[in-house]
Structures are given as structure tokens and as C-alpha cells.
């Protein structure tokens, strides 16, 4: 029963066995690592806000703005 195709030993052997194509395929692939990208200078300077500038809008203000635009239309 150990040689039956559904036995764990047979499935393990077929998993670790070389594929049939590997016997007939003698070509090797040239695997060369990709070169790292060259550093480039940005086309425009990146603007960052000063630490004192607040980019957070409180949720009630956003909600009131959305509701105002909804009722204006």
C-alpha cells in the first residue's frame, strides 16, 4: 500500500522529484541581478509645511462645510 498513488509516501516523493521537463531541457537561463536605479534630482523642489502649520481640520468643521455645500445647491 506504500506505493499507491494516494499514500503520503508516494505524494511526498512526487513532490520532491524533479519535473519531467528538467531531463529534456538543457538550456540555462542567464540570471543577472538588476542594477539599482540611478539617483536623479527632482524636477521641482519638494515643499514641506513648517512644523507649526496645522494640516488637521476638525471633523465638525468638515461636516458643516459639506452640509453647507449640500444645502446651497
Secondary structure by P-SEA (a helix, b strand, c coil): cccccccaaaaaaaaacccccccccccccccccccccccccccbbbbbccccccccccaaaaaaaaaaaaaac
